[in-house]
């Protein structure tokens, strides 16, 4: 294994670790908001009331969190690509 291979693998692992670190917090918060939204929907249907389908602060926050999760996942995928490239380059 040459120095280029090791550099690519190290950069890939660093990108995966950094992406995972950026992924954890927004994903947890997104899941909590999604669960809370589903709970409110169940309560409203049980109560028989119609739920307003307009934009809420929670839906805007969920969209921002989805974007952050997507960006972190892309960073992890790029890191995985660097690791594979580091293993393939001879």
Number of C-alpha atoms within 10 A of each C-alpha: 9 9 9 13 19 14 14 20 21 16 18 24 19 16 22 24 15 15 21 16 13 18 21 12 13 20 17 13 14 19 13 13 17 15 12 13 14 12 12 13 15 12 13 13 12 9 9 9 10 9 11 7 6 7 8 10 9 14 14 11 15 20 13 14 21 16 13 17 22 14 15 22 17 15 21 24 16 18 24 19 17 22 23 15 15 22 15 9 11 9
